[in-house]
């Protein structure tokens, strides 16, 4: 799972609201058991979105993603169906 939104819409709860609906659809209609999300280790906004969605921090993926020629650490979050009970 990932999301990108224009800076002028940050902090309005749009991503949380939209993603919550997508997660409900995935778990209730499609039958998903697990959803993962990742973000750059220093991306506080994306970390907060995943935490607001009830996702659990699982760990740091060291040097996992190459961005502009440099490898960066990624935070890994997840939500499993049992978390919704």
C-alpha positions, 0 to 999 in steps of 0.5 A: 500500500502506498499513497501520495498527495499534493502538499496543499492537502496535507493534514486534512485527513484525506488519506486516512479517510480514503485508505480506511475505506480501501482497507474495509473493502479489502478485508470485508469484500475481498477477504484479505488477511494482511496489508503492508505499508512502507515509508521512508524512515524520516517520513513522519506524515506517512508514519502517522497515517499508518498509525492512525489506521491502526497499522503496527510498526514491524521494523526497519528495512535497512537500505531497502529502497534506492532513491536518487542514487542513494539507499534509504531505510524504510519503515514497515507497518502492517494490519492484519484482519485479527487487528480489527476485532 
